[in-house]
Amino acid sequence: MGRIVGIDLGTTNSLVAYTDAETGQPKCVPGPYGDTLCPSVVSLDPDGSIIVGEPARRRLLTQPERTIYSVKRLMGRGPADVQSELKLFPFRIDSASKNVIRVLLGNRVFTPPEISAFILRELKNWAEALFGETVDRAVITVPAYFNDAQRLATKDAGKIAGLEVLRLVNEPTAAALAYGLHEKQRGRVAVYDLGGGTFDISVLKLISTTAGDIFQVLSTNGDTHLGGDDIDNLVQSHIQQDIMDCYGVDITQRPELVQELRKALIAVKHRLSENEEAILRFPLPNGAVYGTGFTRAAFEEWIRPVVERTMGPVKQALADAHLKPADLDEVVLVGGTTRTPLIRRTVQEFFDRKPHIELNPDEVVALGAAVQANILDHGVENMLLLDVTPLSLGIETYGGAVAKIIPRNSTIPASAQELYTTGVDNQTGIDIHVLQGERELAKDCRSLARFTLRVPPAPAGLPRIEVKFLIDANGILQVGAKDLRTGEQHSIEVQPSYGINESEIERMLEESIEYAEQDFAERQVIEARTESESILTATAKALTNPQAAGLSAEQRAKIDASVARLQESVAGRDYKLIRKRIDDLNHATEHLAELLMNSAVSTALEGRRLAEV
Amino acid sequence: MTSPSTATNPPLVCWSCHERTFGTHFCSSCGKLLQLPQALDYFALFEMPRKLCIEMSELEQKFLQLSWKLHPDNFVNATEQERELSLKHSSELNDAYRALRDPVGRVEYLLGIEGARKEGEHKQQAPPELLEEVFELNESLDELREAKASGGDLAVLKTRLESAEKNFQDKLGQVDAQLRVTAREWDATLQGDPATRKKIMAQLNELLNRRSYIRNLVTNVQKELL
């Protein structure tokens, strides 16, 4: 058996972590660029290979139609569900998509689990490169408020990536595990987790028993479509409108400009977490430069609606746990978006206590996943996690109403039995519709599955079929039926309403292995070479520009030397060396890049690489 | 909810070691998880008598102890059959804890296994002594809906409904108090004569029906007042 890892499959970034055998502490695995964060971006190269992470993120600007980000928003959803997302995200959905969404990258179609699987496989590669061993099992985290379909889609992604998914763990719970190990906290803890695309709030009770520590989730709530992305969208639509008003330029027609602006605005958002003011300068295609200043106060006014949307779920989770804000002993902030000062203040005021931010909010979920992976690998020794189902499970009854059979916040695994019989003589089937959600009418809840219970012909009312609905420890539904007259067990093939079936998963797994056959290191070399080619071309071209005369002899010599060293490294196969020399050349050409741009534009492009200009 | 299966003889031979076994969850001989169902009702699962007044901390302790042993996290590397059994045992444990932890759910469950839970024949029908108040309430609700549709003045109607809601909340409190009293009577006659026990169960059943009727009313009013 290979190694086991914990994976945080995030909307914006994904990470992989493991438990260090010597220290017993969880650690994140660094990628080829030394960073532990792998941008959740996937790009299909024109040569047919798949590119994941940082190099794919750069392609958002150059090849937006072949590149996808935030695919987590599409997981487990049907084409009809995502119409509102499509206005704000440049997802290109194949018009032939029926139940399952199929996304276009270039001219090929992929399901969201396939795209997520590319990210998982990349992380698997990172870990294997570090361990020098195969990784074949994983704990993957999901938003606590993910429904059955979204969880299934995540599990499918794991399978397609060639991983046995030992457990899906809720992200806030994972964070609590990481903190529990770190701080040995006790009592009642609220975890506020605002990531790139999802929001969760979980209330836990940490109990010390003679056997060990129990992390019992009391309640959870959230919104699977609320996160940093929404802040970015909000600010972006303001600015796009402003550009339209001031310059008459509609940049929404230009996907690469939309991405360019998005990137610039995210940088502004990050600067405003540290500073009181930030300036945006954005060159427009007509040669003008759009410029505007932001104060933190004004920015906070804009994003306040997003922050306020998180407070409804927070209050509901507390009410479900029968607690008041003052009853909490600790509050923990998780997710990159909680770096926003307004969010920290809002949470602190609500709970009237200073939230914990000691652990890196980007890494803490992956670290917790690694803790759980270690528990599962070695058996429950001194820590046990008791999680809950976020949404009530129900079945449709007469008139389209829903009868709740497992209430939300039930500890999982949880089950419920229902007894069915026939209404007319010799009826051979009973239709069952399973739903998830809190609303009273079936049409307002999430449809999980529809199936027909087969019944042997008999007089009406005589058959007695007991159907057992079971939510497993991953929060995923299983259904079984038993004929009470004969004692015969039926297995029920539940085809999820928005899922992909087993044979499709098999095919995707095979295809994904084909993609993966190109050896990891080999691909790194190819990517590094491609990148060096583009920077060498850009440098050569820039040096022919009259502005280049402004370089000092020393600067010019440094560029020439860096070019020569990069060319020399490209001949070899050491991709880390190539990367380093690319960085060196980027560094050496900084002044050249500045010279090439007029002073107004250069401010906006500060810190950018020559190849991107 | 359906009534749980009635008692049958527990299996005496372990599926794994084929020895005679006396365990509740685990084989007394080889220590493997045993087959379910074992004709184990929720009270028996927690090794508690069928009493309605339960010491919550004791229930929680037992729940946590059993969770340590039965949770699927313990069986990730076990055989398929054991994983399956752990899923059944731990879901049963969680279902049991969920039912017994809630005072009303506990009564409901007890009546179910005693075969004494009968939902009113006409669930929607008001208990006779509430008829008049319910009639008034429904009238006010109709008026509020009309006023909402026509954009009329809502303030007076809302105040009236709020006081009606409070009235029914009080009644709910009264039913709960009666439930507690009757629950103690039940506990006192645990070993008593069957006729008395039957009478108490009928009372409990009646109180549950009343409670669910009033609870529905309150929910409906709250929805309109939102």
Interface residues (C-beta under 8 A of the other chain):
Chain A: L166 R167 I207 T209 A211 G212 I214 Q216 I375 L376 D377 G379 V380 L384 L385 L386 I405 P407 S410 T411 I412 P413 A414 S415 A416 Q417 E418 L419 E466 L470 I471 D472 A473
Chain B: M1 T2 P4 L64 Q65 S67 W68 H71 P72 D73 N74 V76 N77 L87 S90 S91 E92 N94 D95 Y97 R98
